[in-house]
Amino acid sequence: MLRKRWEPLTKATIGKIPEAYGYYELGDADGELVGRGVGVLKDEVKEALAYGDGERVRWERATSLDHAERLAAQHDPST
């Protein structure tokens, strides 16, 4: 898991997210991990907000989709 502070999953937070590839994590109100993924960060997190997939978010920007997938593997909570 990322060692970054959770941000509220809101439109205001989405405004701060870069339109770049990256890895993101979604959390519930208590900060427990409820989802994770890779892709274009802004698009992925907008979709999570629309579907109510979490209450908090944190992310790490990547230089490419391949880099984002490596970040996801590195931060896999099951390993």
C-alpha positions as CSV (number, residue, x, y, z in Angstrom):
1,M,0.0,0.0,0.0
2,L,1.1,3.6,-0.6
3,R,2.5,5.5,2.3
4,K,0.7,8.7,1.4
5,R,-2.0,10.6,3.2
6,W,-5.6,9.8,2.2
7,E,-7.5,12.6,0.4
8,P,-11.3,12.9,0.4
9,L,-12.8,11.4,-2.8
10,T,-14.5,14.6,-4.0
11,K,-14.6,16.8,-7.1
12,A,-12.2,19.2,-5.5
13,T,-9.6,16.4,-5.0
14,I,-10.1,15.2,-8.6
15,G,-9.2,18.8,-9.7
16,K,-5.7,18.2,-8.1
17,I,-5.1,14.9,-9.8
18,P,-2.8,14.9,-12.8
19,E,-4.0,13.7,-16.2
20,A,-1.2,11.2,-16.3
21,Y,-0.7,7.5,-15.8
22,G,-0.4,6.3,-12.3
23,Y,-1.4,3.9,-9.5
24,Y,-4.2,4.7,-7.1
25,E,-5.9,3.3,-4.0
26,L,-9.4,3.8,-2.8
27,G,-10.3,3.7,0.9
28,D,-13.4,3.7,3.1
29,A,-14.1,6.3,5.8
30,D,-11.8,4.5,8.2
31,G,-8.9,4.5,5.7
32,E,-9.2,0.8,5.0
33,L,-8.2,-0.2,1.4
34,V,-11.3,-1.0,-0.7
35,G,-9.9,-0.8,-4.2
36,R,-6.9,-0.1,-6.3
37,G,-6.0,0.3,-9.9
38,V,-3.9,1.8,-12.7
39,G,-4.6,4.0,-15.7
40,V,-5.0,7.7,-16.4
41,L,-5.4,8.9,-12.8
42,K,-8.0,11.7,-13.3
43,D,-10.2,9.4,-15.5
44,E,-10.0,6.4,-13.1
45,V,-10.7,8.5,-10.0
46,K,-13.6,10.3,-11.7
47,E,-15.1,6.9,-12.4
48,A,-14.6,5.8,-8.8
49,L,-16.4,8.9,-7.6
50,A,-19.3,8.4,-10.0
51,Y,-19.8,4.8,-8.9
52,G,-19.3,5.5,-5.2
53,D,-16.4,3.1,-5.0
54,G,-14.7,4.7,-2.0
55,E,-14.6,7.7,0.3
56,R,-10.9,8.5,0.1
57,V,-8.1,8.3,-2.5
58,R,-4.4,8.4,-2.7
59,W,-2.2,8.0,-5.8
60,E,1.3,8.0,-7.3
61,R,2.0,9.4,-10.7
62,A,3.8,7.2,-13.2
63,T,5.7,7.9,-16.4
64,S,3.8,5.3,-18.5
65,L,1.2,2.6,-18.2
66,D,4.0,0.0,-17.8
67,H,5.4,2.0,-14.9
68,A,2.0,2.3,-13.3
69,E,1.6,-1.5,-13.5
70,R,5.0,-1.9,-11.8
71,L,3.9,0.5,-9.0
72,A,0.7,-1.6,-8.5
73,A,2.8,-4.8,-8.2
74,Q,5.2,-3.1,-5.8
75,H,2.3,-1.9,-3.6
76,D,0.2,-5.0,-3.8
77,P,-1.2,-5.6,-0.2
78,S,-1.4,-9.4,-0.7
79,T,2.4,-9.8,-1.1
